């Protein structure tokens, strides 16, 4: 009697091909630079290289839609920021990103800042508030798009201080900086990394940091927070890595392990801080908890500032 041979199914080793990293922003942005830093150690810590694909547009919805609809096999991951909670509040999006996606790691948590040109007379937030009250409606503040976190931050600032400033939306942070330097707006709310070089050459001054604590780094340590100046404003952007919700547990575990090794490396932290971001790693469970908190806070903020009504009125 011949013995039968049992043929075992081939078990695919993950990963056995390059992993695509979708970046929902254009080349040269803080998110894109972060992806390039991740790319440097991917082969060593993930076992395969990262292929970075920039998918800007639709205030991140184009890239997030592609990520959410991708095959949940671990070969497509995406760079996520706090913006993913906002768009479903304003428009009818293809997905509710907070439930269609799942975080694997947080990389940074960077407070936004309020900045002016150094040729302006304001040395503090109080100076600017006093001027705005004496010249109602004369100041303009720039931000990176209607409904963005910097927009929310600007509207929150005017409401809490009782001043009137006209908001001016732009397509992105590069345009916001150009508008400030060109004198088209007098105040901007933005990521500190965007204005790092202008601070070095003395053309831009930060009046306040929207964080619980001051920023690190020699350029920023002497700049007070809004809270230190008596204004309860805390806004920033958290950046991380997300995957489609249905990604298998073993694949997510492998990715999380590799990402943790990359992000916790001293050289990675140094590179992140060199581009003006604030390093803060969180694992999958902590990141998920942070998503829930942030989603709740931003939902309340857009209602309180009236931004939801503003956007709806613009679409009518």
CORDAGI-V457210 format. One record per backbone hydrogen bond with DSSP energy under -1.0 kcal/mol. NH is the residue of the N-H (numbers start at 1). CO is the residue of the C=O. If there is no record, write none. Layout:
nh | co
NH | CO
NH | CO
This chain:
nh | co
19 | 49
20 | 75
21 | 51
22 | 77
23 | 53
29 | 26
33 | 29
34 | 30
35 | 31
36 | 32
37 | 33
38 | 34
39 | 35
45 | 41
46 | 42
51 | 19
53 | 21
55 | 23
61 | 58
62 | 57
64 | 60
65 | 61
66 | 62
67 | 63
68 | 64
69 | 65
70 | 67
73 | 71
77 | 20
78 | 242
79 | 22
80 | 240
84 | 81
85 | 82
86 | 83
87 | 83
89 | 86
90 | 87
91 | 87
93 | 91
99 | 96
100 | 96
101 | 97
102 | 243
104 | 241
105 | 241
106 | 282
107 | 239
108 | 239
109 | 278
110 | 237
112 | 235
113 | 190
114 | 208
115 | 188
116 | 205
118 | 203
120 | 117
128 | 124
129 | 125
130 | 126
131 | 127
132 | 128
133 | 129
134 | 130
135 | 131
137 | 164
138 | 135
141 | 166
142 | 187
143 | 168
145 | 143
148 | 145
152 | 148
153 | 149
154 | 150
155 | 151
156 | 152
157 | 153
158 | 154
159 | 155
160 | 156
161 | 157
162 | 158
163 | 158
166 | 139
168 | 141
170 | 143
176 | 172
177 | 173
178 | 174
179 | 175
180 | 176
181 | 177
182 | 178
183 | 180
184 | 179
185 | 179
186 | 140
187 | 140
188 | 115
189 | 142
190 | 113
194 | 191
199 | 195
200 | 196
201 | 197
203 | 198
204 | 198
205 | 116
207 | 114
208 | 114
209 | 224
210 | 112
220 | 217
221 | 217
223 | 220
226 | 209
230 | 227
231 | 226
233 | 231
235 | 210
237 | 110
239 | 108
240 | 80
241 | 105
242 | 78
243 | 102
245 | 100
247 | 244
252 | 248
253 | 249
254 | 250
255 | 251
256 | 252
257 | 253
258 | 254
259 | 255
260 | 256
261 | 257
262 | 258
263 | 259
264 | 260
265 | 262
269 | 265
270 | 266
271 | 267
272 | 268
273 | 269
274 | 270
276 | 273
277 | 272
280 | 107
282 | 106
287 | 283
288 | 284
289 | 285
290 | 286
291 | 287
292 | 288
293 | 289
294 | 290
295 | 291
296 | 292
297 | 293
298 | 294
299 | 295
300 | 296
301 | 297
302 | 298
303 | 299
304 | 300
305 | 301
308 | 302
310 | 306
311 | 307
312 | 308
313 | 309
314 | 310
315 | 311
